[in-house]
Amino acid sequence: MKFKAEIDVMPLDALLDPQGKAVSGSMKNIGLESIEGVRIGKHIQLYVNADSKSTAEAKVEEACKKLLSNQIMEKYTFSIEEA
């Protein structure tokens, strides 16, 4: 079976996000003062061939831990659906 995974990787809440801070500051410059607290991360989409959804979830979890996120500085969430 083929599964589609949607993964979001974000900086940990306790860490400074310089890119998000810069964008947040720029919001004021373009008249969007009501927008604040911007945090910028990455979105990853991938496909997994697996026998079951639980096996696909385990493979995505492993990919996130070993390659797609830096667990010292980032957190991740993902969802999986049959493709």
Secondary structure, 3 states (H helix, E strand, C coil): CEEEEEEEEEECCCCCCHHHHHHHHHHHHCCCCCCCCCCCCEEEEEEEECCCHHHHHHHHHHHHHHHHCCCCCEEEEEEEEEC
